[in-house]
Amino acid sequence: MTHESLITAFAWMSVINLIFFIIGLLKITHLRSLTEGLNKMMFGERSDEIMAAVPKVLLHYYILILMFNIVPYLVLRFAL
């Protein structure tokens, strides 16, 4: 695998994961009522706990995106 293909792969992984992150943010901001309704239907009483934990999960997901997608992309891009 060449350096150019690695850079391209990390770039696309970053884009795809950031799109998933934005979808998650939209679900807890603009589509909150729909998301709460689905959680109540699936999880019952525990839906409030799950909705409270979602921002923390998204923050961890964002940190993982930075560490495993964006940082390697930047290192490959600027070091080579």
C-alpha positions as a Markdown table, in Angstrom:
| # | Residue | x | y | z |
|---|---|---|---|---|
| 1 | Met | 0.0 | 0.0 | 0.0 |
| 2 | Thr | 1.5 | 3.3 | -1.0 |
| 3 | His | 1.6 | 6.5 | 1.1 |
| 4 | Glu | -0.9 | 8.2 | -1.2 |
| 5 | Ser | -3.4 | 5.4 | -0.9 |
| 6 | Leu | -3.0 | 5.5 | 2.9 |
| 7 | Ile | -3.6 | 9.3 | 2.9 |
| 8 | Thr | -6.7 | 8.8 | 0.8 |
| 9 | Ala | -8.0 | 6.0 | 3.0 |
| 10 | Phe | -7.6 | 8.1 | 6.2 |
| 11 | Ala | -9.2 | 11.1 | 4.5 |
| 12 | Trp | -12.3 | 9.0 | 3.5 |
| 13 | Met | -12.5 | 7.4 | 6.9 |
| 14 | Ser | -12.5 | 10.8 | 8.5 |
| 15 | Val | -15.2 | 12.1 | 6.2 |
| 16 | Ile | -17.5 | 9.1 | 6.8 |
| 17 | Asn | -17.0 | 9.2 | 10.5 |
| 18 | Leu | -17.6 | 12.9 | 10.8 |
| 19 | Ile | -20.8 | 12.5 | 8.8 |
| 20 | Phe | -22.0 | 9.8 | 11.3 |
| 21 | Phe | -21.0 | 12.2 | 14.1 |
| 22 | Ile | -23.1 | 15.0 | 12.6 |
| 23 | Ile | -26.0 | 12.7 | 12.2 |
| 24 | Gly | -25.7 | 11.8 | 15.9 |
| 25 | Leu | -25.7 | 15.5 | 16.8 |
| 26 | Leu | -28.7 | 16.2 | 14.7 |
| 27 | Lys | -30.6 | 13.3 | 16.4 |
| 28 | Ile | -30.1 | 14.8 | 19.8 |
| 29 | Thr | -30.7 | 18.4 | 18.8 |
| 30 | His | -33.2 | 18.8 | 16.0 |
| 31 | Leu | -34.8 | 15.4 | 16.0 |
| 32 | Arg | -34.8 | 15.0 | 19.8 |
| 33 | Ser | -38.6 | 14.3 | 20.1 |
| 34 | Leu | -38.4 | 11.5 | 17.5 |
| 35 | Thr | -35.3 | 10.1 | 19.1 |
| 36 | Glu | -36.9 | 10.2 | 22.6 |
| 37 | Gly | -40.0 | 8.5 | 21.2 |
| 38 | Leu | -38.0 | 5.7 | 19.6 |
| 39 | Asn | -36.0 | 5.2 | 22.8 |
| 40 | Lys | -39.2 | 5.0 | 24.9 |
| 41 | Met | -40.6 | 2.4 | 22.5 |
| 42 | Met | -37.4 | 0.3 | 22.6 |
| 43 | Phe | -36.1 | 0.7 | 26.2 |
| 44 | Gly | -39.1 | 1.7 | 28.2 |
| 45 | Glu | -38.2 | 3.2 | 31.6 |
| 46 | Arg | -34.5 | 3.4 | 30.9 |
| 47 | Ser | -34.9 | 5.8 | 27.9 |
| 48 | Asp | -34.2 | 8.8 | 30.1 |
| 49 | Glu | -30.9 | 7.4 | 31.2 |
| 50 | Ile | -30.0 | 6.6 | 27.7 |
| 51 | Met | -30.9 | 10.1 | 26.4 |
| 52 | Ala | -28.7 | 11.5 | 29.2 |
| 53 | Ala | -25.8 | 9.4 | 28.2 |
| 54 | Val | -25.9 | 10.2 | 24.5 |
| 55 | Pro | -23.9 | 13.4 | 24.6 |
| 56 | Lys | -21.1 | 11.6 | 26.6 |
| 57 | Val | -21.1 | 8.8 | 24.0 |
| 58 | Leu | -20.9 | 11.4 | 21.1 |
| 59 | Leu | -18.0 | 13.1 | 22.9 |
| 60 | His | -16.1 | 9.9 | 23.2 |
| 61 | Tyr | -16.9 | 9.1 | 19.5 |
| 62 | Tyr | -15.5 | 12.5 | 18.5 |
| 63 | Ile | -12.3 | 11.9 | 20.5 |
| 64 | Leu | -11.9 | 8.5 | 18.7 |
| 65 | Ile | -12.4 | 10.1 | 15.3 |
| 66 | Leu | -9.7 | 12.6 | 16.1 |
| 67 | Met | -7.2 | 10.0 | 17.4 |
| 68 | Phe | -7.7 | 7.2 | 14.9 |
| 69 | Asn | -8.7 | 9.1 | 11.7 |
| 70 | Ile | -7.7 | 12.8 | 11.7 |
| 71 | Val | -4.4 | 12.6 | 13.5 |
| 72 | Pro | -3.0 | 9.8 | 11.3 |
| 73 | Tyr | -4.2 | 11.6 | 8.2 |
| 74 | Leu | -2.4 | 14.8 | 9.3 |
| 75 | Val | 0.8 | 13.0 | 10.2 |
| 76 | Leu | 0.9 | 11.2 | 6.9 |
| 77 | Arg | 0.0 | 14.3 | 5.0 |
| 78 | Phe | 2.6 | 16.6 | 6.6 |
| 79 | Ala | 5.4 | 14.1 | 7.4 |
| 80 | Leu | 5.6 | 12.6 | 3.9 |
